[in-house]
Amino acid sequence: MLGGLAWSLDALFPLPAPPRYSPLVLAADGSVLHAFLNPTQKWRMKTELREITPALRTTIIEKEDRYFYYHFGINPLALVQAAGRNVFGAGRTTGASTITMQVARLLEPKERTIGNKLLEMARALQLEAHYSKAEILQLYLNLVPYGGNIEGVKSAALLYFQQPPDYLSLAQTVTLAIIPNRPRGLVLGRNNEAIRAERNRWLRRFGQQGLFAQQDIDDALLEPLDARRHAAPTLAPHLARRLVQQFPGQAIVASTLQRSKQAKAEDLTRNYVRRLHALGISNAAVLVLNNRTRAVEAYVGSADFRDILNKGQNDGVRAVRSPGSTLKPFLYALALDKGLVTPKLLLPDVPTNFGGYRPENFDKHCQGEVPLDRALAYSLNIPAVRVLSDLGVPTFTAKLRAAGFQTVAQRSAHLGLSTILGGCGATLEELSNMYVTLANGGRYAPLRWTNHQQPVPGNVLFSTASAFLITDILAQLTRPDLPVGYETSIRLPKVAWKTGTSYGRRDAWSIGYNKEYTIGVWVGNFSGQGSPALTGSDVATPLLFDLFNAVAYNSPNNWFQPPASLDFRLVCAETGRPPGEHCPNQIIDYFLPGVSSSLRCQHQKEVLLSADAQYAYCRACAPAAGYRRELYPNLLPDVAAFKEAQGIPYRRLPPHNPGCQLVSGGREKAPSITSPAANTEYVLNKGEQQQLLLSCATDNEVRQVSWYINDQFLRTAAATERVFFRPPAGTLKISCADDHGRNTDIRIVVNEL
């Protein structure tokens, strides 16, 4: 019968909408990190069933509705007693409202009339049919008023006692139980003495009824009441806002953040950025990740969320910025897996024109040739661009797309060699997770933001071997981006890290990891304004080290070990390749068996010379006798040109036999024009008589080159000579021919203003 009545009530009077709660974001331990007002601007925080302690349940039921578990929403005996009191004036006037009836009234507030009282009773029957007693009690505790815009036990507990309901003492629990009947007269922080007296009256009554142990009652009576209203919790404001937007309408979102780590990260970041303000740097963002679980344990979107002047509400973790050099480790890891490089392989570090793109190192200097491990540790740009050119931009960007780089995925068709130097957009979130991938042996998986997300296996981006080799390089301390004063400092944590600085010094990055944690740091201005001091090593890495020392101080003292897929081999110290027949100086290098290139070293070549060493012979023009064999450096043309330009001595091959009749006009060793850049527009000031530089890189045997402008002879010059000329306006064809008859053409456009 009760079911049929409830069905009829449902049809005529649908249940009221559930309460609109204040969204809460919890830490991993269940404590409240951040609370928001609900849509009606009230603090109505949802009390979960597990937070309703036996003391709270006993106190509320004894005080409000002692027969709560025995009636079906209406207490007939209480109604009769109330009617007698109200009609005959005997005793205190009462409405005989059960807890269920109070819930009905709180869900749909109405003027207190007899008609509305009848509707309230009907609603109570309806609620009893739909909800369990525990759920009805939960609704009541979530809706009871505490004065002002505070509703619900949890809101009152957090805002007045800074504790959730299940952490309250008996005295505090009873205090919150007595206020809803007089929320305007008993205001915590304003009427504490009156509240304490009322609290103690009820405590004595509960003691007389034997509801609690007498010792507990005595202790509660002695407890002072110094409650006052506190601000709602506001840790992790950027992540809290992000999760609330991601889960709209959800009253409680349980994040993976660790409360202590979050508080330390926020304090360190805020205080650190304050010291940078004089340098024109106003913001920073930090992400702390657990490598094993991929959980986000600290999330700092800006130095100060409330700093309106410096756009503190912007989220630096999700902001798309130029990543600078932070992508280089992944390029080299991929090149290692493709067998293109090994740690000791020498890479050219000389001025190079990559089809019109001419990168420069950060310090504007070149080193000639450097091993890969030094190129990465010193973050050299030119070797990285060369490796990307050999690997192919699509191959590299495909790997970034697989790792969730959204801007790269959107712009992949338009990305070129500048990608490796920050010519693409990336976020701190994307970059930091890629470094977690290195820490996890090359396996990528999405980050975990909430406790209900389960870790996923992910997919392999790099081999364990290449991930270890990159980690080994990034853990080196002999490098220019080690901050000043950290060489022998006890504050230097055991981490592998990489810095990055974007063009114009607008973004400074430092991302590091050990076995347990990965921490990403971005420092800069949300306005995009650069600063001379804004470099990864100078301003981002000190904060990174401070964070590791603060939030990962108890990490186990273990480190990454070489995987079984790695092995050692001897390589030529001059090139880093397996030794050839002319390689007396050898060193040990890691390699990936079956993957790394086994091409033998050819850093020296045997040359046939005339008896007086004035000429070199090729096999076709060598005489039957009267020549000798000698070894000469087998340098790349770009490297040879760099040595010539820098005055670095090396054995230069004598000119080829002038009597040789072999046609040698092939283009495989034709001059490479290094200046000007091909397919480039040059804008010159008409009144300043500006000139353009002509330079080229040639084979070792070349002595002279001839320059032509629009097929008109300009002049002959030494192969390494720098030639300047005043170009006419318009499209120019520039040609360079060497003394072996080989020719190269490029085209440029010159405009005058």
Stockholm file with secondary structure:
# STOCKHOLM 1.0

chainA/1-753         MLGGLAWSLDALFPLPAPPRYSPLVLAADGSVLHAFLNPTQKWRMKTELREITPALRTTIIEKEDRYFYYHFGINPLALVQAAGRNVFGAGRTTGASTITMQVARLLEPKERTIGNKLLEMARALQLEAHYSKAEILQLYLNLVPYGGNIEGVKSAALLYFQQPPDYLSLAQTVTLAIIPNRPRGLVLGRNNEAIRAERNRWLRRFGQQGLFAQQDIDDALLEPLDARRHAAPTLAPHLARRLVQQFPGQAIVASTLQRSKQAKAEDLTRNYVRRLHALGISNAAVLVLNNRTRAVEAYVGSADFRDILNKGQNDGVRAVRSPGSTLKPFLYALALDKGLVTPKLLLPDVPTNFGGYRPENFDKHCQGEVPLDRALAYSLNIPAVRVLSDLGVPTFTAKLRAAGFQTVAQRSAHLGLSTILGGCGATLEELSNMYVTLANGGRYAPLRWTNHQQPVPGNVLFSTASAFLITDILAQLTRPDLPVGYETSIRLPKVAWKTGTSYGRRDAWSIGYNKEYTIGVWVGNFSGQGSPALTGSDVATPLLFDLFNAVAYNSPNNWFQPPASLDFRLVCAETGRPPGEHCPNQIIDYFLPGVSSSLRCQHQKEVLLSADAQYAYCRACAPAAGYRRELYPNLLPDVAAFKEAQGIPYRRLPPHNPGCQLVSGGREKAPSITSPAANTEYVLNKGEQQQLLLSCATDNEVRQVSWYINDQFLRTAAATERVFFRPPAGTLKISCADDHGRNTDIRIVVNEL
#=GR chainA/1-753 SS CHHHHHHHHHHHSCCCCCCCCCCEEECTTSCEEEECCCTTSCEECCCCGGGCCHHHHHHHHHHHCTTTTTSSSCCHHHHHHHHHHHHHCCSSCCCCCCHHHHHHHHHSCCCCCHHHHHHHHHHHHHHHHHSCHHHHHHHHHHHCBCSTTEESHHHHIIIIISSCGGGCCHHHHHHHHHGGGSTTTSCTTTSHHHHHHHHHHHHHHHHHTTSSCHHHHHHHHHCCCCCCCCCCCBSSHHHHHHHHHHSTTCSEEEBCCCHHHHHHHHHHHHHHHHHHGGGTCCEEEEEEEETTTCBEEEEESSSCTTCTTTTTTSCTTTCCBCCTTTTHHHHHHHHHHTTSCCTTCEEEESCCCBTTBCCCCTTSCCCEEEEHHHHHHTTCHHHHHHHHHHHCHHHHHHHHHHTTCHHHHHHGGGCCGGGGGTCSCBCHHHHHHHHHHHHTTTEECCCBCBTTCCCCCCEESSCHHHHHHHHHHHTCSCSTTSCTTCTTCTTCCSCEEEEEECTTSCEEEEEEECSSEEEEEEEECTTCCCCTTCCIIIIIHHHHHHHHHHHSTTCCSCCCCCCTTCEEEEEETTTSSCCCTTCCCEEEEEECTTTSCCCCCCSEEEEEEETTSSCEECTTTCCSSSEEEEEEECCCHHHHHHHHHHTCCCCCCCCBCTTCCCCCCCSTTCCEEEESCTTCEEEECTTTTCCEEEEEECCTTCCEEEEEETTEEEEEEETTCCEEECCCSEEEEEEEEETTSCEEEEEEEEEEC
#=GC SS_cons         CHHHHHHHHHHHSCCCCCCCCCCEEECTTSCEEEECCCTTSCEECCCCGGGCCHHHHHHHHHHHCTTTTTSSSCCHHHHHHHHHHHHHCCSSCCCCCCHHHHHHHHHSCCCCCHHHHHHHHHHHHHHHHHSCHHHHHHHHHHHCBCSTTEESHHHHIIIIISSCGGGCCHHHHHHHHHGGGSTTTSCTTTSHHHHHHHHHHHHHHHHHTTSSCHHHHHHHHHCCCCCCCCCCCBSSHHHHHHHHHHSTTCSEEEBCCCHHHHHHHHHHHHHHHHHHGGGTCCEEEEEEEETTTCBEEEEESSSCTTCTTTTTTSCTTTCCBCCTTTTHHHHHHHHHHTTSCCTTCEEEESCCCBTTBCCCCTTSCCCEEEEHHHHHHTTCHHHHHHHHHHHCHHHHHHHHHHTTCHHHHHHGGGCCGGGGGTCSCBCHHHHHHHHHHHHTTTEECCCBCBTTCCCCCCEESSCHHHHHHHHHHHTCSCSTTSCTTCTTCTTCCSCEEEEEECTTSCEEEEEEECSSEEEEEEEECTTCCCCTTCCIIIIIHHHHHHHHHHHSTTCCSCCCCCCTTCEEEEEETTTSSCCCTTCCCEEEEEECTTTSCCCCCCSEEEEEEETTSSCEECTTTCCSSSEEEEEEECCCHHHHHHHHHHTCCCCCCCCBCTTCCCCCCCSTTCCEEEESCTTCEEEECTTTTCCEEEEEECCTTCCEEEEEETTEEEEEEETTCCEEECCCSEEEEEEEEETTSCEEEEEEEEEEC
//
